[in-house]
Amino acid sequence: MGKLGPTEIILILIIILLFFGGKKIPELMRGLGKGVKEFKDASKGESEETTSSSTEIKADDK
């Protein structure tokens, strides 16, 4: 029951096309792509901060 078949996916795409129109969809996808990129950049920045702060703590101990 949780799986989407090709018929359901096509139906969903048609509904989205009717709801937003053909001109809005590229703008929405562009915005979604930028959001995903910013999220990835932010998560990379946090992991780098964590690594650098743990390195600083080890350097202070010596």
C-alpha positions as CSV (number, residue, x, y, z in Angstrom):
1,M,0.0,0.0,0.0
2,G,2.9,2.4,0.6
3,K,4.4,2.0,-2.8
4,L,3.7,4.4,-5.7
5,G,3.3,2.9,-9.1
6,P,3.9,4.7,-12.4
7,T,0.2,5.5,-12.8
8,E,0.1,7.3,-9.4
9,I,3.3,9.2,-10.2
10,I,1.9,10.4,-13.5
11,L,-1.4,11.4,-11.9
12,I,0.5,13.4,-9.2
13,L,2.6,15.2,-11.9
14,I,-0.5,16.1,-13.8
15,I,-2.2,17.5,-10.7
16,I,1.0,19.5,-9.9
17,L,1.1,20.8,-13.5
18,L,-2.6,21.9,-13.4
19,F,-2.2,23.5,-9.9
20,F,1.0,25.5,-10.6
21,G,1.0,25.8,-14.4
22,G,3.9,25.2,-16.7
23,K,5.7,28.5,-16.1
24,K,5.9,28.2,-12.3
25,I,7.3,24.7,-12.1
26,P,10.9,25.6,-13.2
27,E,11.0,28.4,-10.7
28,L,9.8,26.1,-7.9
29,M,12.5,23.5,-8.8
30,R,15.2,26.1,-9.0
31,G,14.1,27.3,-5.5
32,L,14.1,23.8,-4.2
33,G,17.6,23.1,-5.6
34,K,18.9,26.3,-3.9
35,G,17.4,25.3,-0.6
36,V,18.9,21.8,-0.8
37,K,22.3,23.3,-1.6
38,E,22.1,25.7,1.2
39,F,21.2,22.9,3.6
40,K,24.1,20.8,2.5
41,D,26.5,23.8,2.8
42,A,25.2,24.5,6.3
43,S,25.5,20.9,7.5
44,K,29.1,20.8,6.1
45,G,29.9,24.0,7.9
46,E,28.7,22.6,11.2
47,S,30.7,19.4,10.8
48,E,33.8,21.4,10.0
49,E,33.2,23.6,13.1
50,T,32.9,20.6,15.3
51,T,36.1,19.1,13.9
52,S,38.1,22.4,14.3
53,S,36.8,23.0,17.8
54,S,37.7,19.5,18.9
55,T,41.2,20.0,17.4
56,E,41.5,23.3,19.3
57,I,40.6,21.6,22.6
58,K,43.2,18.9,22.0
59,A,45.9,21.6,21.2
60,D,45.0,23.5,24.4
61,D,45.5,20.3,26.5
62,K,49.2,20.0,25.4
